[in-house]
């Protein structure tokens, strides 16, 4: 129980540190995923429990800004973009991202037994391929984002709220402009020293990212959707043995779109509900690693029976591996197992594949951290003739503390998607680099540049299943906190 709580606080601090690099465009690819491994989901799997999904996070960096994936924290896989800092840590061996910097960390505003953390971010950028086409067009854009987070300061239990409103405005191609938002409430009730119950609810509006696996039809505007979800989790320790049960339910609703010629494009067939349950056992070996075994089940149910196939599906994932402090310099989560998808259409054969999940930090020195993540899952796609795609993802990156308040970050990513029942595959890679300058407690600035490439073969109803394109993005921004 203490280990999990400390990890959560670390992640919250890192999110506070990252406020200067909060993604300016909230897309279906860069949202926080819930902690249970996703098998059949618009959400990619994550390692850390008790976070909520907000869509498929593949194909980062996000349109409009590089993701600059520095803020990770010691709880691996927790991609929180709120502005909550953690309690200060004095232990040795923390990552560059998780290190406490009291002279630069936002202090917040005390409101009784709560602390308020507001922030305002302004950003400008350049996109070389706005519509993510083989022969793309470029444009400049601006972003204005307001964040707020409220966190309890209780000795036991916890309650927090965080949310944002984000507006993106393009200079020439105004159809790419839009507003996204999210509101989220998180709570934890400490039953005893070794047991707790957590409940989270959220509602958000986001964009489906152009050029992603789930983006098949060229539309006049990026497809919008809303997600309303809730999660309940319970944890209990029995000496060296830790158990956790988690349940999640989410509802995805897509807004209709238009083709560039003005013809309407019905998106209602994409609406679906996702139900997920998971159980995990972990055995702690003293202060060393935790050996775990996890099992997760998904149910995906579409609202409307559109197209020539039934797209409903159930999924199962079983993973075993090691997590926490694997060695004194290596921490995170590493699992290997099997994933299986049972498609409800009687004419579609069920699929199984090797499953894996890795999210690791290696502390090369006190000033340099190497990050590695990998995952495989069945991803929901926007195709009425295919129920899913088998997605495989790899990422490796480096964070380096050049100065106490200047942090450099770089990353390399690889993505592959194989569409079920179609002879269609897409592959792509991305490069990203950036710098973050913590000027003071109240001001921070960041800049980043990213390159994305994707190639695909095959068609779906005459439409390329994956566009072949190159895309270069660059951003600069600053954040003000009181």
N, C-alpha and C positions, 0 to 999 in steps of 0.2 A: 504494500500500500504506500509506504513512504517513497519507494523508488518511483512509482508511477506518478505520484504527486509532484516530486521534484522534477521529473522529466517534463510534465505539463508546464510547470512554472518556467523551465528553461525555454521551452518553445514559445511561451508567451513573451518572454524577454526578447527573443530573437525577432519576433514579429514587430516589437517596438523598435528595434534597431533598424528594421527594414522599411520603416515608414517612408524613407526617402526614395525607395525603389518600389513602392506599391504599384503593381501593374495598372497601367492607365486604361486598359481595355479589358473588361471582364468578359471572357469568352467561354465557350463550352469546353475549352481545352485547358484553362489555367485555374480552374476552381478547386477548392479543397475537397478531397474525397473522404468518404467515411472510412473508418479504420479497418473494417473487415474486408478481406480480399474479394474483389468483384469478379464474378465469372461471366455474367451476362448483364452488362450494365453500360449506361452512357458514361459511367464513371470508371476511371482506371483504378486499379487496386493500390492501396496504401498500407503501410505497415503499422501505423500507430492507431490505437483504439480511440474512440470517443471524439471523432471529428466527422463532419457531415459532407455529403457529396454535393457538387454543384455542376456536374457535367463531365464530359470527357476531357481529360487534361493532356492528351497526347498532342504531339506536334508543337510543343512549346518551342520557341518563344511566342508570346501573344502578339496578335496584330496590334500595331500602335505603339508598342514598346517591347524591348527585349525583356525577358523574364528576370535576367540577372539573378540566378538562383542561389545567391549567397545565403539568405536567411533560412537555415535549416534547423539548427539547434541540435542538442544532444539527444532528443527524442527523434529518431530518424523517421522521415516520411511525413512529419507534421508540417504541412504547408499552410500556415495560418497567415492571412494578410491583414489581421486587425492590428491595432497599435498598442496592445497591452504589453508592458514590460514585465519581467519576472523579479522575484526577489534576487538580491545580489549573491553571486556565487563566489566562494573563495577556494573551492577545491581546485587541485591541479589537473592538467590534462584535458581542458575543455577545447572545443573546436574554435576556429577563428570566428565563426558566426555567433557562437554562444557566449563568447567571452564578455564579462561584465566590464563596462566602461562608464563608471559613475559620473565622470566629468562631462559625458556626452549623452547619457541616457535620459530621455524625457522623465521629468519628475511627476507630472500629472497634477491635477487639482483635487485636493482633499474635500470630500463631501460627506462628513460624518464617518460612517464605517465603510464608505466606498471611495474609490479614486477614479476620477474622470480623465480620460486621455483623448482630447480632440486633436485633429491635424488637418491641414489644408495643403494639397499638393497641386502644383502647376507644372505642366510638361509640354514640350514641343518636340516634334519629330518629323522624320522623312520616311516614306514608304515607296520603294521602287516599283512595286507591283501591287497596286491597290486591290484589283479584282482577282489576283492570283491566277493569271493566264500565261500561256506560253509566250505571247507578245504583250507584256503588261504595260500599264500606264502608271506614272508616278504622281505623288502629291505630298504636300506638307499638311500637318494637322496640329491641333492643340488639344490639350486635355486639362480639365479642372476636376479635382476630386476632393470631397470632404469626407473625413472619417471621424468616427466617435466610438469610444469604448468606455464602459463603466464596469469596474471590477471590485468585488467585495474584499475587505481586509480582515475577514473573520479568522479566528484561530482554528475553528473547525468548520467544515462545510464550505461551499463557495457558490457564488452567483455572479454571472457576468452577462453583459450585453455588448455586442459590437455591430456596427453597420456602416455602410458607406453609400454615397451617391456619386456616380462618375459620369461626366459628360465629355464626349469626344466630338470634335468639330473638324472636318476636313476643309481645305481651302477651296478646291475646285469640285471634287466629287462629293457633294453634300449628302448623297444618299448613304454614304458610309458613316455619317454622323449619327449620334444617338445617345441615349441615357440608359445606364444600367444601375442597379442598386441591390442591396442585400440588407436584411435584418436578421440577427441571430441571438438566441438566448441559450446560455449554457448553465447547468447547475450540477452540483455534486453534494450528496448527503453522505457523511461519514458515519456509518452505522457503528463501527468500532474501529480500533486501531488497524485491524486486518481486513476490513470489509467496507465497501462503499457502493452506492448506486448513483449513476449519472443519467441525466436526461437533457437532450438538446433538441431545439426546434429552430427552423429557419425558413425564410421565404426570400427568393431572389429572382431578379430578371437579368438575363444574360444573352449573349450573342453566340450563335454557332460560328466557329471560326472558319473563314474562307480557306479552302485548300486542304482541310482536314479530311480524314477518312469518311466522316459522316456528311461531308458537303459535296454533293454530286451534281446538283442542278445550279447553273449560274442564275442568280436572282439579282434584281435591281438593288435590293438592300440585303445586308446580312440577315439571315433568319433569326428571329427573336424567340425566346422561350422563357417560361417561368418554371421554377421548381419550388414546391412546398414539401417539406420533409420533417421527420422526427426520428429520434433514436433514443433507445433506452438500453442501459448497460449496467451489469452488476459484476463486481469483482470480490473474490474471497481468497484469503491466504490460509493455508494449512501448513505451517512451518515452512519448509523449502518448496512446497507445492503451491502454485497460484492457479486459480481458475477464473475464467471470464466468460460471461454469456452476453450476447449483444443482439438486439433486434432493431431493424431499420425499415421504414416505409417512406416512399417518396412518390410524388406525382409530377410528371413532366407534361407541360402543355405548350404546344408550339403555335405561333401566330402565322397566319397566312402571309404569303409573299407575292411578289410580281416578277415576271421575267423582264429583261431589259427593254423589251418591246411594249411592256405594259400589260401583257396577258396575266391573269391571276394564276397563282400556283397554290393549290390546296395543300396545306401542311397538317391537316387534322389527323391524317392517317398515322402521323408520327407520335401522337399523344399516347403515353403509356404509364402504368404504375409499376414500381419496382418494390419488391418485398425481399428482405434478406435477414437471415439468422446465422449466427456463428457461435462456435464454442472453441475455447482454447485452453490447453493445459500447459503450464510451464514449470520446470523444475530448476531451481536456483542452486548453483554449486558455490555456496559461500559468497564471496565478493566477486566471483568470476562470472562466466556467461550463464544464460538461461537457455535450457534446452526445451523446445516447445513442439507441440503437435496441435494443429488447428484444422477445423472442418467448417466449411461455409456452404450454405445453400441459397440460391437465388431463384426468384420467380418473377418473370417479366410478362406483363399482360397489357396488350394494346387495347385502346378504347374502341377502335373501329376496325372491322374485318375488311381491309382494303387489299387490292392486288390479287394476283393469282395464287398466292400461298398464304398459309396461316403462320404469322411471325411470332406467336407466343413461344416462350421457351423457358425451361428450367435448367439450372446449372449447379454443379457441385465442384468444390475444390478441396483437396486434402493436401496439406503441407506439413513437413517436419523440418526442423532446423535449429538454429542457434540465434540468440539475440542478446541485446544489452552489451556489456563490456566483454567482447569476445576475447581480446587480448588487451594489455595495458594501452596499446596504441590504436587498436581497431575496435570500433563499436558500431552497433546498428542491428540489422536483422538480415538473416540469410536463410531462405527456405527452399526446399525442393519437393516436388510431389506430382500431382496429377490433376488436370482439369477436365471436366466432362460437361457437354451441353446436350440436352434432350430437347430437340425441336418438336413442337406439337403437330406440325404438319406431317401426316402419315407418309408423304412422299419424299420427305427429307430425312436422310440417315443421321442418326446421332453422331456426334463427334467427340473424340477424346484426344488429349495431347499432353506432352510433358509440361508441367507447370513449375514455375519458379518465381521467386520474389527476393530481390536483394536491394538493400538500401544501407550503404555502409559509409562510414567516415574513417579515414586513416590519418592520424596525427603525425605527419612527417616531422615537423618541429612545432614549437609553440607558436610560430608565425605562419605556418603553412598547413593546410588541410586538403587532402585529396578526397573527393566524393565519387561514389559509384552507385548506380542504381540500375536494376533490370527487372522486367516483369513480363508476364504473358497472360492474356485474358481474352475472352470472347467479347468483342465490342459491338454495341448496337450501331447500325448504319441506316442512312436515310434512303433505303431502297425497298420498294414494294415487292421485289423479286428475290431478295436475299435477306435471311433473318439475322445475319451477324457476319463479322469478320474476325479471324484469328489474328490478334495484334501482338507483336513482339517489339519490345522497346529496350534500348540500352542508353545510358547517359554516364559520362565521366566528366568531372570538373575539378578545378583547383581554386581555393580561396587563399589569398596571401595578404598578410597585414604589413603593408609597406611602411606605414607609420601608425602610431597609436590610433589616429583618426582617419587614416586613408587605407582603404581596403580594395584590392584588385581581385577580379573574379573572371574565370573563363570556363567554357564547357563545350563538349562535343556530344551530339546526340545522333541516334540511328533509329528509324522507324520502319517496320514492315507490316503490311496488312494483307491477308489472304481471305477473299470473300467466299463464304460458304455457298456451295452449289454452283458457283461461277468460276470459270477458268480465268480469274482476274487477280492480279497482285500489284501492290504499290509499294515502293521503297523510297526512302528519303533520309537525308541527314541534315544536321544543322550545326552551325558554329556560332559562338557568342562570346563576347568579352565586354567588360565594363569596369567602372571604378566608382566607389562611393566615398564621399568626403563628409565626415561628421564635423561640421563647423563649430557647433555648440549644442547645448541642450535644446535649443529652440530652432536651430536651422541645420539642415543637411542637404547635400546636393548629390546627384548621381548622373552618370552618362553611360550609355551602352550602345553597342552595335551588334547586329546579328545577321546571319545569312542562312537561308533555308532553301533546300533543293528537294524536288520530288519527281520521280518518274513512275509511270504506271503502264500496264498493258491491259487490254480487254475493254469491253463496253457493257453497259447495262441499258437495255432498251434504246440503243443507239447513242447513248451518252457515255463519254469516257469515264470509266470507273474511278480513275485517279488522274487528275490533271498533271501534265508535265510542266514544271515551272521552276524559275529561280526568283528569289526574293531577298532584297537587302533592306534592312531597317536600321535607323539610328535615332536615338532619343537623348534628350537632356532635360532634367527637371530638378526642382527643389521643393522641400517640404518645410512648413512652419508649424511649430508646436508651442503652446504657451508654457 
